[in-house]
Amino acid sequence: ELGAKGDGITDDSLILQSAFNSGNVVFIPKGTYLTSTELTVSDDTTIIGESERQSIIKANGIDLDSVIRLSKSLVGEDTTEASNGIVIKNITIDADGVDYGIYTNYLTNGILFL
C-alpha cells in the first residue's frame, strides 16, 4: 500500500518520494496527490496509475522547476549519464504553475510515457 492520502488536500510529497526511491513498481490509486517538492524518479522505476484521469500528481502551487525529475536530469548541470528504464503509465501530472511536468535531459534510454 502506498500510504499517501490522495485527497487533494494533504501534502503527499514524502510518501511519494519514498515510493519512487524504491526502484520498483509503484502503483498510484485513484486520487489527487499533492506535492510541494520536486519528486525524483530513479532508474528502473515503473509508476502505474489506476486511471489516467483519476490518478493525479499535482504541484501544490509552490514555485518548483518540475513536478517529476528523472534522476540524472539535473538543471544547470551538463551530464553525459542517461536515465534508464523508467516507465510512467496511466497517470496525469498536473503542472499548473510549474515550469515542467516531467523534466529530463536529452539523454534517456528506455523511458516510456504511456
Number of C-alpha atoms within 10 A of each C-alpha: 8 13 10 20 16 21 13 16 11 14 20 23 19 14 16 22 18 14 21 20 17 14 17 15 16 19 18 27 20 17 19 23 27 25 25 17 20 20 21 21 27 21 23 16 21 21 20 19 22 16 16 15 13 16 22 24 26 24 26 24 13 13 13 19 18 21 26 24 21 21 19 21 21 13 12 6 9 9 13 11 11 18 22 19 16 23 18 18 17 18 23 18 20 19 20 14 15 17 13 17 22 18 19 20 19 11 14 17 12 13 19 13 11 10
